[in-house]
Amino acid sequence: MDWAASDLKERDLYKLLVNTVLPRPIALVTTVDAEGRANSAPFSFFNVFSHAPPLVVLGIEGRSGTEPLKDTMRNIRETGSFVVNLVDRAMVAAMQVCAIDFPSEIDEIAAAGLDTVASAKVAAPRLAASPVQLECRETVSLSFGAKHRNLVVGEIVHLHIRDGIVDERLHIDIDKLDLVGRLHGADWYLGLGDRFQEPRQTLDGWRERGRPTIPEGETS
Ligand SMILES: Cc1cc2nc3c(=O)[nH]c(=O)nc-3n(C[C@H](O)[C@H](O)[C@H](O)COP(=O)(O)O)c2cc1C
């Protein structure tokens, strides 16, 4: 099947995109407001965009009520910074609590039972339970459409990786990292269990090998 994007209802576009562009990494983003109150929420419209400069991107939807921005976006506007806390298996239930649309007087980090640690360079705290915490300064944010959809680009200014996961040669033990990604539907996730290697090819190697050959006895 195929569609012109402009023929699809917003809800159907959402369904088709979030259930096909899989898996997506998850940033549990911490921010503070102008008074220094901390907030945390998960975002899977998230990725690392480049290493030089070291940039991350977040896609943050608007709200339908009287306050058009999610707390995370409002706080990034107010303070110009945020922390990306990557989510491991042990943090998934707490992450789901952070996704609840709490009234602003409820401290969702405390409600989720998460402890915070001061950051080195930004006002927002880090989440102690997260194996990888990236302190970011907002570089630019772009607004799209009438619904306050924002694309935030942030520069990573400080990185924290839990001891025991990275060695002195900066090799990462990804089993110890135990990160999860977002899958389809409202609540499907996956771990790093199903992995395979596919060697990277060089132009010379490809020229030597030529086209892939079909083993004898098999037909194409
Ligand atoms: C795994 C997961 C991923 C999510 N990804 C996004 C996202 O990419 N963009 C978004 O606007 N909301 C996303 N949400 C919903 C927000 O986390 C939710 O609206 C949250 O309450 C926003 O909190 P805030 O107002 O404190 O910023 C996601 C929720 C979950 C559980």
PDBQT file of the ligand as one rigid body, heavy atoms in Angstrom, charges set to zero:
ROOT
HETATM    1  C1  LIG A 301       8.749   5.597  25.736  1.00  0.00    +0.000 C 
HETATM    2  C2  LIG A 301       8.077   6.937  25.512  1.00  0.00    +0.000 A 
HETATM    3  C3  LIG A 301       8.523   7.769  24.510  1.00  0.00    +0.000 A 
HETATM    4  C4  LIG A 301       7.933   9.029  24.309  1.00  0.00    +0.000 A 
HETATM    5  N1  LIG A 301       8.413   9.815  23.301  1.00  0.00    +0.000 NA
HETATM    6  C5  LIG A 301       7.899  11.049  23.119  1.00  0.00    +0.000 A 
HETATM    7  C6  LIG A 301       8.417  11.891  22.105  1.00  0.00    +0.000 A 
HETATM    8  O1  LIG A 301       9.354  11.552  21.370  1.00  0.00    +0.000 OA
HETATM    9  N2  LIG A 301       7.871  13.136  21.964  1.00  0.00    +0.000 N 
HETATM   10  C7  LIG A 301       6.874  13.569  22.793  1.00  0.00    +0.000 A 
HETATM   11  O2  LIG A 301       6.430  14.720  22.650  1.00  0.00    +0.000 OA
HETATM   12  N3  LIG A 301       6.365  12.795  23.769  1.00  0.00    +0.000 NA
HETATM   13  C8  LIG A 301       6.862  11.554  23.970  1.00  0.00    +0.000 A 
HETATM   14  N4  LIG A 301       6.371  10.759  24.967  1.00  0.00    +0.000 N 
HETATM   15  C9  LIG A 301       5.342  11.299  25.877  1.00  0.00    +0.000 C 
HETATM   16  C10 LIG A 301       5.960  12.203  26.963  1.00  0.00    +0.000 C 
HETATM   17  O3  LIG A 301       6.941  11.517  27.707  1.00  0.00    +0.000 OA
HETATM   18  C11 LIG A 301       4.847  12.676  27.918  1.00  0.00    +0.000 C 
HETATM   19  O4  LIG A 301       3.959  13.514  27.199  1.00  0.00    +0.000 OA
HETATM   20  C12 LIG A 301       5.345  13.387  29.154  1.00  0.00    +0.000 C 
HETATM   21  O5  LIG A 301       4.284  13.517  30.084  1.00  0.00    +0.000 OA
HETATM   22  C13 LIG A 301       5.868  14.789  28.871  1.00  0.00    +0.000 C 
HETATM   23  O6  LIG A 301       6.284  15.299  30.124  1.00  0.00    +0.000 OA
HETATM   24  P1  LIG A 301       6.664  16.793  30.417  1.00  0.00    +0.000 P 
HETATM   25  O7  LIG A 301       5.403  17.630  30.302  1.00  0.00    +0.000 OA
HETATM   26  O8  LIG A 301       7.166  16.725  31.834  1.00  0.00    +0.000 OA
HETATM   27  O9  LIG A 301       7.709  17.230  29.442  1.00  0.00    +0.000 OA
HETATM   28  C14 LIG A 301       6.891   9.470  25.159  1.00  0.00    +0.000 A 
HETATM   29  C15 LIG A 301       6.419   8.613  26.177  1.00  0.00    +0.000 A 
HETATM   30  C16 LIG A 301       7.004   7.351  26.343  1.00  0.00    +0.000 A 
HETATM   31  C17 LIG A 301       6.496   6.443  27.434  1.00  0.00    +0.000 C 
ENDROOT
TORSDOF 0
